[in-house]
Amino acid sequence: MRRVALLASMIMLNGCSGFGKWLSDTVTLPGANPNMPYGYSENLRRVQGANVVSAPILPESGNVWPEALPAMPTLEEIARSHNNGEDIKLPELPDGGEMSIGDDEGKYPAASLPDAEYDPAQKLTAGAAGPGTVEIPNSDGTTTLIRPDGSVVRVQNAPSRKQPGNGG
């Protein structure tokens, strides 16, 4: 049974790469150098000391470089091609005129905008700990106080202090 398991595991191990590749990567013949790089390229044969004959690189006749790209059209040429060759006549802004994006005056009156936005952090700074102190309630019944001088203190909540969830 162990021999069958060993044979089955060896067959499964080489399933992705093929048995020949797995065998050549795993086993070397006696007398072979297991650290020798594998391959048949021209450079590898030269390193191994084999006599390698290669054809020299010869110059080609004619122009081997590609032609220059045509010049990109200008925006004026593109506009003319879209208008059948006619120039575009756009209205000019008169002297002293103003440019608008499309907002009509009076459409959004300034009186309807609020002077200030609601600040949700006001409820954290408007506590009994003093002016400028930030109070952060914690879930364990304590409050973290951050004072204006940068000091941080953690205190137990007073029973008179309103907590979210207990009727406050």
C-alpha angles and dihedrals in degrees: 000000000000091000091053091049091049092049092046092050091050091050092048093048093058095042095104101044102029130254095267094054092044092049094047091048093047108037131044128194119252111275093021121122107244090200095056113117114248122235148079103235122139093249093049092051090050091052090050089055099251119147105251122192116196132177114253120243108254126199117254122231122243130016110327095180120094120251120265117268116254116259117268114251117249123241089253091056091049092050091050092050090054093049098049093258096307123127116248114246109209122182112255124226109250120234110280092013124136128229119228132191092213105280108132117219112252093024091102107029114204092223091069094060117091119247093228139008123241111265111214090196091069091084089058095052099040096076136120092260093087139272116312094013116128115218118202115185115218128209093241094066097265131110125220113219120202108192126205091255090060098254117139121213130178115210136176114255116254114240090237092057113102113242126195109256100024098083096283 
